[in-house]
Amino acid sequence: MSNQSDIQQVELSLEQAKKVVALGDAIGRLENNRDFKKVVFDTYFNDEMLRLGGLLSDANMQKPADQQVLLDGLKAIGHLKQFLLARKHFADMARKELVDFQETLDEIRAEESDEENAE
């Protein structure tokens, strides 16, 4: 593989990592937003989950269709929460990789420069 191909691959990885970090940072800003925290974390992730869980044992909600609606609602809460947590985790990993990618890119460019100077 040529140095140019190596550089392109590392640059692509660097850009992808930056996008992952940017998404994680955006989620972090949302978590710090008072309104988002109230609506999503406090109300949806907590209150709504408890409400739906409580309805599972409600005598008026024992039809299979009603139970399925409640379970789907609980799954939706879990999916969103998992999505946010996973993206934050990926951002943490990508943040660490940014340094490695930049160092690799600098090394490849230095080698390329040394080769050009040797000619």
VEXBADO-927128 format. One record per atom (N, C-alpha, C): residue number from 0; x, y, z. Coordinates in steps of 0.2 Angstrom, whole numbers, plus 5000, padded with zeros to 4 digits. Atoms other than C-alpha are relative to their C-alpha. Example, Ala and Ser with C-alpha at 12.3 -4.5 7.8 and 13.67 -1.06 7.14 Angstrom:
num_xx_yy_zz
0_5004_4994_5000
0_5062_4978_5039
0_5004_5006_5000
1_4996_4994_4999
1_5068_4995_5036
1_4996_5005_5003
END
This chain:
num_xx_yy_zz
0_5004_4994_5000
0_5000_5000_5000
0_5004_5006_5000
1_4996_4994_5000
1_5007_5017_4996
1_4998_5005_5005
2_5001_4995_4995
2_5009_5031_5008
2_4994_5004_4999
3_5006_4996_5001
3_4995_5041_4999
3_4994_4996_5002
4_5006_5004_4998
4_4983_5026_5001
4_4999_5000_5008
5_5000_5000_4993
5_4988_5025_5019
5_4998_5007_5003
6_5002_4993_4997
6_4986_5044_5022
6_4992_5000_4999
7_5008_4999_5001
7_4968_5043_5014
7_4996_4996_5005
8_5004_5005_4995
8_4963_5028_5025
8_5000_5003_5007
9_5000_4997_4993
9_4969_5037_5041
9_4996_5006_5000
10_5004_4994_5000
10_4961_5053_5036
10_4993_4998_5000
11_5007_5002_4999
11_4945_5044_5033
11_4998_4998_5007
12_5001_5002_4994
12_4946_5036_5049
12_4999_5005_5005
13_5000_4994_4995
13_4950_5052_5058
13_4993_5004_4999
14_5006_4996_5001
14_4935_5061_5050
14_4994_4996_5003
15_5006_5004_4997
15_4923_5046_5055
15_5000_5001_5007
16_4999_4999_4992
16_4930_5047_5073
16_4997_5007_5002
17_5003_4993_4998
17_4926_5066_5073
17_4993_5000_5000
18_5008_5000_5000
18_4908_5063_5068
18_4997_4996_5006
19_5002_5004_4994
19_4906_5050_5081
19_5001_5004_5007
20_4999_4996_4994
20_4913_5062_5094
20_4995_5006_5000
21_5005_4995_5000
21_4902_5076_5088
21_4993_4998_5002
22_5006_5002_4998
22_4887_5066_5090
22_5000_4998_5008
23_5000_5001_4993
23_4892_5061_5108
23_5000_5006_5003
24_5000_4993_4997
24_4896_5079_5112
24_4993_5003_5000
25_5007_4998_5001
25_4878_5083_5105
25_4996_4997_5006
26_5004_5004_4995
26_4870_5070_5117
26_5002_5003_5007
27_4999_4997_4994
27_4880_5077_5131
27_4997_5007_5001
28_5003_4993_4999
28_4874_5095_5128
28_4992_4999_5001
29_5007_5001_4999
29_4856_5088_5127
29_4999_4998_5008
30_5000_5002_4993
30_4859_5079_5144
30_5000_5006_5005
31_4999_4994_4996
31_4864_5096_5151
31_4994_5005_4999
32_5005_4995_5001
32_4849_5105_5144
32_4994_4998_5005
33_5005_5001_4995
33_4836_5107_5158
33_4993_4998_4997
34_5006_5002_5003
34_4821_5105_5147
34_5000_4993_4997
35_4999_5006_5003
35_4828_5090_5138
35_5000_4995_5006
36_5000_5004_4994
36_4832_5082_5155
36_4993_4999_5003
37_5006_5000_4997
37_4815_5086_5161
37_4995_4995_4996
38_5004_5003_5005
38_4806_5079_5146
38_5002_4993_4999
39_4998_5007_5002
39_4816_5064_5141
39_5003_4996_5006
40_4997_5004_4994
40_4826_5058_5157
40_4995_5000_5005
41_5004_5000_4994
41_4814_5063_5171
41_4993_4997_4998
42_5007_5001_5002
42_4797_5061_5162
42_5000_4993_4996
43_5001_5006_5004
43_4800_5048_5148
43_5003_4994_5003
44_4996_5006_4998
44_4814_5037_5155
44_4997_4997_5007
45_5002_5002_4993
45_4807_5037_5173
45_4992_4999_5000
46_5007_5000_4999
46_4789_5042_5174
46_4996_4996_4996
47_5004_5003_5005
47_4782_5035_5158
47_5002_4992_5001
48_4998_5007_4999
48_4792_5018_5161
48_4996_4997_5006
49_5004_5002_4995
49_4784_5017_5178
49_4992_4999_4999
50_5007_5000_5001
50_4767_5021_5172
50_4998_4994_4995
51_5001_5006_5004
51_4768_5008_5158
51_5001_4993_5004
52_4999_5006_4996
52_4775_4995_5170
52_4994_4999_5004
53_5005_5001_4995
53_4761_4998_5182
53_4993_4998_4996
54_5006_5002_5004
54_4748_4996_5168
54_5000_4993_4998
55_5000_5007_5002
55_4754_4979_5164
55_4996_4996_5005
56_5003_5004_4995
56_4746_4973_5180
56_4993_5002_5001
57_5007_4998_4999
57_4730_4983_5178
57_4995_4996_4997
58_5006_5004_5002
58_4714_4973_5177
58_4997_5002_4993
59_5003_4997_5007
59_4708_4984_5162
59_5005_4999_4994
60_4995_5000_5005
60_4724_4981_5152
60_5002_4993_4999
61_4998_5007_5001
61_4724_4962_5151
61_4999_4997_4993
62_5001_5003_5007
62_4719_4959_5133
62_5007_5000_4997
63_4993_5001_5003
63_4734_4953_5123
63_5002_5006_4996
64_4998_4995_5004
64_4733_4968_5111
64_5002_5006_5005
65_4998_4995_4996
65_4734_4980_5126
65_5006_4999_5003
66_4994_5002_4997
66_4748_4971_5134
66_5006_5001_4995
67_4995_4999_5005
67_4757_4972_5118
67_5002_5007_4999
68_4999_4992_5000
68_4755_4991_5117
68_5004_5002_5005
69_4996_4998_4994
69_4762_4992_5134
69_5007_4998_5000
70_4993_5003_5000
70_4777_4981_5131
70_5004_5004_4994
71_4997_4996_5006
71_4780_4990_5114
71_5003_5007_5003
72_4998_4993_4997
72_4781_5007_5124
72_5006_4999_5005
73_4994_5001_4996
73_4793_5000_5137
73_5006_4998_4996
74_4994_5001_5004
74_4804_4993_5123
74_5002_5006_4997
75_4998_4994_5003
75_4804_5010_5115
75_5004_5004_5004
76_4996_4996_4995
76_4810_5018_5131
76_5007_4997_5000
77_4994_5004_5000
77_4823_5005_5132
77_5005_5001_4994
78_4996_4999_5006
78_4829_5007_5114
78_5003_5007_5000
79_4997_4993_5000
79_4831_5026_5115
79_5005_5001_5005
80_4995_4999_4994
80_4840_5025_5132
80_5006_4996_4998
81_4994_5003_5002
81_4852_5012_5125
81_5003_5003_4994
82_4997_4996_5005
82_4854_5022_5109
82_5005_5005_5002
83_4996_4994_4997
83_4860_5037_5119
83_5006_4998_5003
84_4994_5003_4997
84_4871_5027_5130
84_5005_4997_4996
85_4995_5003_5005
85_4879_5018_5116
85_5004_5005_4996
86_4997_4995_5004
86_4882_5033_5106
86_5005_5004_5004
87_4995_4996_4996
87_4891_5042_5121
87_5006_4995_5001
88_4995_5005_4999
88_4901_5026_5124
88_5005_5000_4993
89_4997_5000_5006
89_4906_5026_5105
89_5004_5006_5000
90_4996_4994_5001
90_4911_5044_5106
90_5006_5000_5005
91_4994_5000_4996
91_4922_5041_5121
91_5006_4996_4997
92_4995_5004_5003
92_4931_5027_5112
92_5003_5004_4994
93_4998_4996_5006
93_4932_5038_5096
93_5005_5006_5002
94_4996_4995_4998
94_4939_5052_5106
94_5007_4998_5002
95_4993_5003_4998
95_4954_5041_5112
95_5003_4998_4993
96_4997_5002_5006
96_4956_5035_5094
96_5003_5006_4996
97_4998_4994_5004
97_4958_5053_5087
97_5007_5001_5001
98_4993_4999_4999
98_4975_5055_5095
98_5004_4995_4996
99_4996_5006_5004
99_4981_5038_5088
99_5000_5002_4993
100_5001_4999_5007
100_4974_5042_5071
100_5005_5006_4998
101_4997_4994_5002
101_4982_5060_5071
101_5008_4998_5000
102_4993_5002_4999
102_4999_5052_5077
102_5002_4996_4994
103_4999_5004_5006
103_4998_5039_5063
103_5001_5004_4994
104_5000_4996_5006
104_4994_5052_5050
104_5007_5004_5000
105_4994_4996_5000
105_5009_5063_5056
105_5006_4996_4998
106_4994_5004_5002
106_5021_5048_5055
106_5000_4998_4993
107_5000_5002_5007
107_5015_5043_5038
107_5003_5006_4996
108_4998_4994_5003
108_5017_5061_5032
108_5008_5001_5001
109_4992_4999_4999
109_5035_5062_5040
109_5004_4995_4996
110_4996_5005_5004
110_5040_5046_5031
110_5000_5002_4993
111_5000_4998_5007
111_5034_5052_5015
111_5004_5006_4998
112_4996_4994_5001
112_5043_5069_5017
112_5007_4998_5000
113_4993_5003_5000
113_5059_5059_5022
113_5002_4997_4993
114_4999_5003_5006
114_5057_5049_5006
114_5001_5005_4994
115_4999_4995_5005
115_5055_5064_4995
115_5007_5004_5001
116_4994_4996_4999
116_5070_5073_5003
116_5006_4995_4998
117_4994_5005_5002
117_5081_5057_5000
117_5001_5000_4993
118_5000_5001_5007
118_5077_5057_4982
118_5004_5006_4997
END
